[in-house]
């Protein structure tokens, strides 16, 4: 919902409840949770001792976290099959892709692209006769770069 402030400035707040993943290897899907959209820039401290001792902080190595996706387990085995190919020695397993944020009408309102992604973990929730909760599929993607496009 747009919020108008004094001076004619309009802000739009994103609600992260409608999103999908699109991978260049053809795998797509809607998920109910995604974590790890972040950039971590290390701080390098340099001490100068000319006259007064001064410590300066500079940006260092950039790291991108792993993206973890969760959704209700279905018959779609695309992520499991991708992880299985890696386990079985597939040499071409990396792909680029995006997480696409949508409004309720499925119009794209935000996008994060990433490069050289591959599933470092795939899991399904525990089997338990004492619950009627839906089973959850969890996929962790190792990535090498993350870019917020919109």
C-alpha positions as CSV (number, residue, x, y, z in Angstrom):
1,X,0.0,0.0,0.0
2,X,1.6,3.3,-1.0
3,X,2.3,5.8,1.7
4,X,2.3,9.5,0.7
5,X,4.3,11.8,2.8
6,X,4.7,15.6,2.8
7,X,6.4,16.9,-0.3
8,X,4.8,14.5,-2.7
9,X,7.2,11.6,-1.9
10,X,5.6,8.1,-2.2
11,X,7.1,5.0,-0.6
12,X,6.0,1.5,-1.3
13,X,6.6,-1.2,1.3
14,X,7.2,-4.7,0.1
15,X,5.4,-7.6,1.6
16,X,7.5,-10.7,1.2
17,X,4.7,-13.3,1.0
18,X,4.5,-13.9,-2.8
19,X,7.7,-15.0,-4.5
20,X,9.1,-17.5,-6.8
21,X,12.4,-18.8,-8.0
22,X,13.5,-18.8,-11.6
23,X,16.7,-20.7,-12.6
24,X,18.4,-20.7,-16.0
25,X,18.5,-24.5,-15.9
26,X,14.7,-24.5,-16.2
27,X,13.8,-25.1,-12.6
28,X,11.1,-22.8,-11.3
29,X,8.8,-22.8,-8.3
30,X,6.9,-20.9,-5.7
31,X,8.2,-21.1,-2.1
32,X,6.8,-20.0,1.2
33,X,10.1,-18.9,2.8
34,X,13.4,-17.7,1.6
35,X,16.3,-16.6,3.8
36,X,19.9,-15.5,3.1
37,X,19.3,-12.6,0.8
38,X,22.3,-10.6,2.0
39,X,25.8,-9.3,1.4
40,X,28.5,-9.4,4.0
41,X,31.5,-7.1,3.5
42,X,34.4,-7.7,5.8
43,X,36.0,-4.8,7.6
44,X,39.8,-4.4,7.2
45,X,41.5,-2.2,9.7
46,X,44.6,-0.4,8.8
47,X,46.6,1.4,11.4
48,X,48.6,4.5,10.5
49,X,51.2,5.6,13.0
50,X,52.5,8.9,11.5
51,X,52.1,11.3,14.3
52,X,48.9,10.2,16.1
53,X,47.9,6.6,15.8
54,X,44.8,6.3,13.6
55,X,42.9,3.2,12.7
56,X,41.1,3.3,9.4
57,X,38.4,0.9,8.3
58,X,38.2,-0.2,4.7
59,X,36.0,-2.7,2.9
60,X,37.5,-6.1,2.5
61,X,36.3,-9.4,1.1
62,X,32.7,-9.7,0.0
63,X,30.7,-12.8,0.9
64,X,27.2,-13.9,0.0
65,X,25.2,-16.1,2.3
66,X,23.5,-19.3,1.2
67,X,19.9,-18.9,0.1
68,X,17.5,-21.3,1.9
69,X,14.1,-22.0,0.3
70,X,11.2,-23.8,2.0
71,X,7.9,-25.0,0.5
72,X,5.3,-27.6,1.0
73,X,6.6,-31.0,-0.4
74,X,4.9,-31.9,-3.6
75,X,5.5,-34.4,-6.5
76,X,7.9,-31.9,-8.1
77,X,11.4,-33.5,-7.7
78,X,13.4,-30.9,-9.7
79,X,15.5,-29.7,-6.8
80,X,16.0,-33.2,-5.4
81,X,17.0,-34.5,-8.9
82,X,19.5,-31.5,-9.3
83,X,21.1,-32.4,-5.9
84,X,21.2,-36.1,-6.9
85,X,23.1,-35.2,-10.2
86,X,25.7,-33.4,-8.2
87,X,26.0,-36.4,-5.8
88,X,26.4,-38.7,-8.8
89,X,29.2,-36.6,-10.2
90,X,27.5,-34.3,-12.7
91,X,30.1,-31.8,-13.9
92,X,27.8,-29.0,-15.1
93,X,25.7,-28.2,-12.1
94,X,25.9,-24.5,-11.6
95,X,23.2,-22.1,-12.8
96,X,22.2,-18.5,-12.6
97,X,18.8,-17.4,-11.4
98,X,16.6,-15.0,-9.6
99,X,14.1,-14.7,-6.7
100,X,11.1,-12.7,-7.9
101,X,8.9,-10.8,-5.4
102,X,5.3,-10.4,-6.6
103,X,2.2,-8.6,-5.5
104,X,-1.0,-10.5,-5.0
105,X,-1.9,-10.2,-8.7
106,X,1.5,-11.9,-9.5
107,X,2.9,-8.7,-11.0
108,X,6.7,-8.5,-10.4
109,X,7.7,-5.8,-7.9
110,X,11.2,-6.9,-6.9
111,X,14.0,-9.2,-8.1
112,X,17.3,-10.5,-6.7
113,X,19.5,-12.2,-9.2
114,X,22.3,-14.6,-8.3
115,X,25.1,-16.4,-10.1
116,X,26.7,-19.9,-10.0
117,X,24.1,-21.4,-7.7
118,X,23.9,-25.0,-6.8
119,X,22.1,-27.0,-4.1
120,X,24.4,-27.6,-1.2
121,X,21.6,-29.2,0.8
122,X,18.2,-30.8,0.1
123,X,15.9,-32.2,2.8
124,X,12.3,-33.1,3.6
125,X,10.7,-32.8,7.0
126,X,10.5,-35.8,9.3
127,X,7.8,-38.4,8.9
128,X,5.6,-38.4,12.0
129,X,2.4,-40.3,12.4
130,X,1.4,-38.0,15.3
131,X,0.9,-34.9,13.2
132,X,-1.1,-33.8,10.2
133,X,1.2,-30.9,9.3
134,X,2.2,-30.7,5.6
135,X,5.7,-32.0,4.8
136,X,8.2,-29.3,4.0
137,X,10.9,-29.4,1.3
138,X,14.0,-27.3,2.2
139,X,16.7,-26.4,-0.4
140,X,19.9,-24.5,0.4
141,X,21.6,-22.9,-2.6
142,X,25.3,-21.9,-2.5
143,X,25.7,-18.7,-4.6
144,X,28.7,-16.7,-5.6
145,X,27.1,-13.3,-6.3
146,X,23.8,-11.6,-5.4
147,X,22.4,-8.4,-6.9
148,X,19.2,-6.6,-6.1
149,X,17.7,-5.5,-9.4
150,X,14.5,-3.8,-8.3
